[in-house]
Amino acid sequence: MAIKRRAKKRLKKSGLIYFATNTRLDKLVKIGMTVNSAEERLNTANRKHEFMAGRWSISQKVKTNDVKRTEELAHNLFKDFHDTESVSTEMFFIPDEYSVKKMADLVREKDRILVERADKTAAAEAAIEAAKKQLDAITQETDDLLSLP
């Protein structure tokens, strides 16, 4: 009896990175991602929760074709401001010289650079693979020429 394999569901990559503030958490911003709408994400965040008081609101959104890439970028950009005492890995202090909008604008700008450079990166990686194959062929040919007849 053959076992049927279920087709893998394609994971959605596009969505948005959101910058959410909370009425009870002054100077903190939650930088998260969702492949759904911001409203759906807010509904989840604003459910009664024993660890989180206050109401969340999303003040900035960054649309992206790869939520994981862009969220990782945002978290790396502001890693020095990460709230290490929070139960969430997405909580960051707003730097003194920044607003939430300025933080989101920086993520937009840097993500655009990543997207622009993706084609160059892919082309360079393809060239490396082609060069490796050529090197392997030359090495094999040299081995063949140097082996005993």
C-alpha positions as CSV (number, residue, x, y, z in Angstrom):
1,M,0.0,0.0,0.0
2,A,1.5,3.3,-1.1
3,I,1.4,6.2,1.4
4,K,0.1,9.4,0.0
5,R,2.2,12.4,0.7
6,R,0.5,15.6,1.5
7,A,1.6,18.5,-0.6
8,K,3.7,21.0,1.3
9,K,1.8,24.2,1.9
10,R,3.8,27.1,0.5
11,L,4.7,29.5,3.2
12,K,3.8,33.1,2.6
13,K,6.8,35.3,2.7
14,S,5.4,38.7,2.0
15,G,3.7,40.8,4.6
16,L,4.7,43.6,6.9
17,I,7.0,44.6,9.7
18,Y,5.1,46.6,12.3
19,F,6.2,49.0,14.9
20,A,3.7,48.9,17.8
21,T,3.6,51.0,20.9
22,N,1.8,50.3,24.1
23,T,0.0,52.9,26.3
24,R,1.7,51.5,29.4
25,L,5.2,51.1,28.0
26,D,6.8,54.5,27.5
27,K,9.9,54.6,25.3
28,L,9.4,51.0,24.1
29,V,8.4,49.7,20.7
30,K,7.6,46.2,19.6
31,I,9.1,45.4,16.2
32,G,7.3,42.3,14.8
33,M,6.2,40.7,11.6
34,T,2.9,39.4,10.2
35,V,1.9,37.9,6.9
36,N,-1.7,38.8,7.8
37,S,-3.1,42.3,8.2
38,A,-2.0,44.7,10.9
39,E,-5.5,44.7,12.3
40,E,-5.5,40.9,12.8
41,R,-2.1,41.2,14.6
42,L,-3.4,43.9,16.8
43,N,-6.5,41.8,17.8
44,T,-4.1,39.1,19.0
45,A,-1.8,41.5,20.8
46,N,-4.7,43.2,22.6
47,R,-6.3,40.1,24.0
48,K,-6.2,39.9,27.8
49,H,-2.7,38.7,28.7
50,E,-1.3,38.2,32.1
51,F,2.1,39.4,31.2
52,M,1.2,42.5,29.2
53,A,-0.9,45.4,30.3
54,G,-2.1,48.4,28.2
55,R,-3.3,48.6,24.6
56,W,-1.1,48.2,21.6
57,S,-1.4,50.3,18.5
58,I,0.6,50.1,15.3
59,S,2.1,53.4,14.4
60,Q,4.4,52.3,11.5
61,K,4.3,49.5,8.9
62,V,7.0,48.4,6.5
63,K,5.8,46.3,3.6
64,T,8.2,43.6,2.5
65,N,8.4,40.6,0.2
66,D,10.2,38.7,2.9
67,V,9.0,39.2,6.5
68,K,11.8,37.1,8.1
69,R,14.5,39.0,6.2
70,T,13.1,42.4,7.1
71,E,12.3,41.6,10.7
72,E,15.8,40.2,11.2
73,L,17.2,43.4,9.6
74,A,15.2,45.6,11.9
75,H,16.2,43.6,15.0
76,N,19.8,43.8,14.0
77,L,19.7,47.5,13.3
78,F,18.4,48.2,16.8
79,K,20.1,45.3,18.7
80,D,21.9,47.7,21.0
81,F,18.5,48.9,22.2
82,H,16.9,45.5,22.8
83,D,15.0,45.2,26.1
84,T,16.8,42.1,27.4
85,E,14.5,42.0,30.5
86,S,11.3,41.6,28.4
87,V,9.6,38.2,27.9
88,S,9.4,39.2,24.2
89,T,12.4,39.2,21.9
90,E,10.6,42.0,19.9
91,M,10.8,44.8,22.5
92,F,13.2,47.6,21.9
93,F,13.9,51.0,23.6
94,I,13.4,53.9,21.2
95,P,16.8,55.5,20.8
96,D,16.9,59.1,22.1
97,E,17.6,60.6,18.7
98,Y,14.8,58.5,17.0
99,S,11.1,58.5,16.7
100,V,9.2,55.3,15.8
101,K,8.7,56.8,12.3
102,K,12.5,57.4,12.0
103,M,13.1,53.8,13.0
104,A,10.7,52.5,10.4
105,D,12.2,54.8,7.7
106,L,15.6,53.4,8.5
107,V,14.4,49.8,8.1
108,R,12.7,50.7,4.8
109,E,15.9,52.3,3.5
110,K,18.1,49.4,4.5
111,D,15.7,46.8,3.3
112,R,15.6,48.5,-0.1
113,I,19.4,48.2,-0.2
114,L,19.1,44.4,0.6
115,V,16.6,43.9,-2.2
116,E,18.7,45.9,-4.7
117,R,21.8,43.9,-3.9
118,A,20.0,40.5,-4.0
119,D,20.5,40.2,-7.8
120,K,24.2,41.1,-7.6
121,T,24.6,38.6,-4.7
122,A,22.8,35.8,-6.7
123,A,24.9,36.5,-9.8
124,A,28.1,36.4,-7.7
125,E,27.0,33.1,-6.1
126,A,26.2,31.6,-9.5
127,A,29.7,32.7,-10.7
128,I,31.3,31.0,-7.7
129,E,29.5,27.8,-8.4
130,A,30.5,27.8,-12.1
131,A,34.1,28.5,-11.1
132,K,34.0,25.6,-8.6
133,K,32.8,23.2,-11.3
134,Q,35.5,24.5,-13.7
135,L,38.1,24.0,-11.0
136,D,36.8,20.5,-10.3
137,A,37.0,19.7,-14.0
138,I,40.6,21.0,-14.3
139,T,41.6,19.1,-11.1
140,Q,40.1,15.9,-12.5
141,E,41.8,16.4,-15.9
142,T,45.1,17.1,-14.2
143,D,44.8,13.9,-12.1
144,D,43.9,11.9,-15.3
145,L,47.0,13.3,-17.1
146,L,49.3,12.6,-14.2
147,S,48.1,9.1,-13.5
148,L,49.9,6.0,-14.8
149,P,48.9,4.8,-18.3
